[in-house]
Amino acid sequence: MVRYLLTLLPLASSWELIAINAVGCLLIGWKPQPAWWSTGFLGGFTSFSTYMLVSVTDSSLAYLVVAAAVCIAAWFAGDAIGGKK
């Protein structure tokens, strides 16, 4: 529901998808437990299946690489913010 509401914002769909996935990755890195939060809520919030569909449909290797890099960086940032050792 939260992701759907964000898709109603007037942004380009590809960038909106990267932003949603990056926020989800940041939050998973920041607080990976409990499972209902990380794989439950945030798993439903992110949309990596749509990310793959957009990449294949648009035939854009650059989009695929940029989105993956942004999401991985967001996860590392969340992990750093969370202060895990």
Number of C-alpha atoms within 10 A of each C-alpha: 8 11 16 9 8 14 15 10 10 8 11 9 13 15 12 17 22 22 18 20 27 22 20 24 28 25 21 22 24 21 18 18 11 9 12 11 15 20 15 11 13 20 17 15 19 22 16 17 9 12 19 12 11 17 18 13 9 12 11 11 11 10 18 17 11 12 22 17 13 18 20 17 16 23 22 17 17 22 20 14 14 16 11 10 5
